[in-house]
């Protein structure tokens, strides 16, 4: 039988400005460890920390622009585009433009702080 997910759990993201990811499905909100689904509103001027993860991560931007620094360059992920990041790939995210960005993140297996390795 389908189960209603009545509300997400907000998870704080690391960066120069406070922002939250609303986890609908995942370890924190539903106990699901196979995948996580979050909705993120990233404010203008947000700059994250360089990182790599033990899980595969997909991001689908539906508003604004997500700037992604890679080991060998950069990507600009615009509304209507997605990003596929393999485990172990270093990235640094930011939302430099006015209005920030809104996007959905799916992680397989689910996002966990233990599986995320940030630059110090």
Number of C-alpha atoms within 10 A of each C-alpha: 3 4 5 6 10 6 11 18 16 17 15 11 15 14 14 12 13 12 18 17 20 20 24 19 23 24 17 18 17 14 12 14 16 13 18 24 21 22 19 21 18 25 20 17 15 19 19 19 17 18 17 20 22 19 21 19 20 17 21 20 21 16 16 22 25 27 19 19 16 15 10 6 8 13 12 14 19 18 16 12 15 16 17 12 16 15 15 14 14 19 19 18 19 23 23 18 15 11 15 18 25 19 23 18 20 22 23 18 18 23 28 16 9 8 14 14 15 16 9 6
